């Protein structure tokens, strides 16, 4: 069974994606990693919680230029944001 997941990005992520192709590709990779269960730079405890219920998972990735990016999933909604936009 396939579940449809709606994806969103905050204004800060959208501006960075629009102005930088490398960052856009990085974000695309983040979505794929998250959906595959690669939670990125989180603690083992948080990874265990994500694995218990992937519908409420949070991933953290660091871009090549050092910016942290969060992916927050709430059931069928997946949002990418900078921590400062939370």
C-alpha positions as CSV (number, residue, x, y, z in Angstrom):
1,X,0.0,0.0,0.0
2,X,1.3,3.4,-0.9
3,X,0.7,6.4,1.3
4,X,0.7,9.9,-0.3
5,X,3.0,12.3,1.6
6,X,2.6,16.0,1.0
7,X,5.9,17.9,1.1
8,X,6.4,21.5,2.2
9,X,9.3,23.9,2.7
10,X,9.5,27.0,4.7
11,X,10.2,30.4,3.2
12,X,13.9,30.3,4.2
13,X,14.4,26.9,2.6
14,X,12.5,28.0,-0.5
15,X,14.7,31.1,-0.9
16,X,17.9,29.0,-0.5
17,X,16.7,26.4,-3.0
18,X,15.7,29.1,-5.6
19,X,19.1,30.8,-5.3
20,X,21.4,27.8,-5.2
21,X,21.3,24.7,-7.4
22,X,23.7,22.8,-5.2
23,X,21.5,23.4,-2.2
24,X,18.4,22.4,-4.1
25,X,20.1,19.0,-4.9
26,X,21.1,18.7,-1.3
27,X,17.4,19.1,-0.2
28,X,16.3,16.6,-2.7
29,X,18.7,14.1,-1.3
30,X,17.5,14.9,2.2
31,X,13.9,14.0,1.3
32,X,15.1,10.7,-0.2
33,X,17.3,9.9,2.8
34,X,14.4,10.6,5.2
35,X,11.9,8.5,3.3
36,X,14.5,5.6,3.3
37,X,14.8,5.9,7.1
38,X,18.3,7.5,7.1
39,X,17.6,10.1,9.9
40,X,21.0,11.9,9.5
41,X,22.6,13.7,12.4
42,X,20.3,12.6,15.3
43,X,21.0,10.7,18.5
44,X,20.6,6.9,18.7
45,X,17.7,7.5,21.1
46,X,15.9,9.8,18.6
47,X,16.6,7.3,15.7
48,X,15.0,4.6,17.8
49,X,11.9,6.7,18.3
50,X,11.7,7.5,14.6
51,X,12.0,3.8,13.8
52,X,9.1,3.0,16.2
53,X,6.8,5.3,14.3
54,X,8.1,6.7,11.0
55,X,4.9,8.7,10.6
56,X,6.2,11.1,13.3
57,X,9.9,11.1,12.4
58,X,12.4,14.0,12.4
59,X,15.7,14.0,10.5
60,X,18.6,16.4,10.7
61,X,21.1,16.9,8.0
62,X,24.0,19.3,7.5
63,X,24.5,20.9,4.1
64,X,28.0,21.0,2.5
65,X,28.2,24.7,3.5
66,X,27.4,23.9,7.2
67,X,23.8,24.8,7.4
68,X,21.5,22.5,9.5
69,X,18.3,21.4,7.9
70,X,15.4,19.6,9.6
71,X,12.8,17.4,8.1
72,X,9.8,17.0,10.3
73,X,7.1,14.4,9.5
74,X,3.6,14.6,10.9
75,X,1.8,11.6,9.5
76,X,1.3,12.5,5.8
77,X,2.9,15.9,5.9
78,X,6.7,16.3,5.5
79,X,8.2,19.7,6.1
80,X,11.8,20.8,5.5
81,X,13.0,23.9,7.5
82,X,15.9,25.6,9.0
83,X,16.0,25.2,12.8
84,X,15.6,29.0,13.2
85,X,12.2,28.7,11.4
86,X,10.7,26.3,13.9
